[in-house]
Amino acid sequence: MTAASAPGKVILFGEHAVVSGATALGGAIDLRAKVTLQDLPGRILIDANNLTLRGFSFDLITGQVLSAEAAHATRYVSAVLKEYEAKDLRVKVESNLPPAAGLGSSAAIVVATTAALNQHFGLGLSRKEIASDAHRMEKAVQQGLGSPMDTALATFGGYLQISRRVQPLDLPSLEIVVGYTERAHDTRSEVEKVQSLLARYPDLVGPIFQAIGAISSRAVSLIQEQRLEELGEMMNINHGLLEAVGVGTRELSELVYASRGAGSAYGAKLTGAGGGGCMIALPPTGGSAALITALRQAKGTAFSVKTGSEGVRLERDL
Ligand code: PMV
């Protein structure tokens, strides 16, 4: 047996603006997807399980669906198996990342599957190759759109600043509370919507993207120096600018306002493509539990994560 795991991520600042070349900042989180490979001569079997989807099994050879749900994991795992012409395997996916929520679940699955195959079949891929192959495969499944942020964070972990290129940053860990609306989002359609707004109103949306890029750059030293109140203000401004380009929803706003109000957060914003998915909030020191309660009262699923977590790794506890 061979197993590998890779982390999910949060975009702290800069989503959407990064698509047009502005700076964004993201961090790997301590929720992971784990992929285990076991030899299974003559068959390819994918089992997936996670917190938000009930377990299921899908046999790629016989086409037998043992319990239909979670097409998400299967799509990504089968793309990776195809890429490396891997067969005679049982692939088990265990993830505690909700899919299509903006937390990098698909990238974590692609990267963990690639790293596990790399080890199992001695493919000799470097980390850099895992990151770039994974980005290409994720993009192909998602049909074209998508920055390398998710796959790079799943591979390398830590924090990444991304503009025209991807740059690792050495920053301290942050405790962040995630509020999930329980509504899946479609990154591609949100990106298309925002890009169309930019094309129609470049004089308005261009400066918004510039301001978002400036926030991402400013945030680096605020995290470095643990200036959390100002960091919270940056989150609030970034959220307002994302609302301005139309990717907010009522549910996301309710969670953002609950965080800033009853949750006493320093700041809150949506994270990822918007239109559903998740928001993040920065609790005052020792204030995560109260913030989680406030989010749950506002009908969100809430949990606390740490940023700056380790990238893809082989799991040896078998
Ligand atoms: O919601 P996610 O994790 O798919 O993030 C999308 C982030 C965007 O900036 C909107 C698109 C991208 O590829 O960077």
Boltz pocket constraint, residues with backbone or C-beta under 6 A from the ligand:
constraints:
  - pocket:
      binder: B
      contacts: [[A, 11], [A, 14], [A, 15], [A, 16], [A, 17], [A, 18], [A, 19], [A, 101], [A, 102], [A, 103], [A, 104], [A, 145], [A, 146], [A, 147], [A, 148], [A, 149], [A, 150], [A, 187], [A, 191], [A, 271], [A, 272], [A, 273], [A, 274], [A, 277]]
      max_distance: 6.0
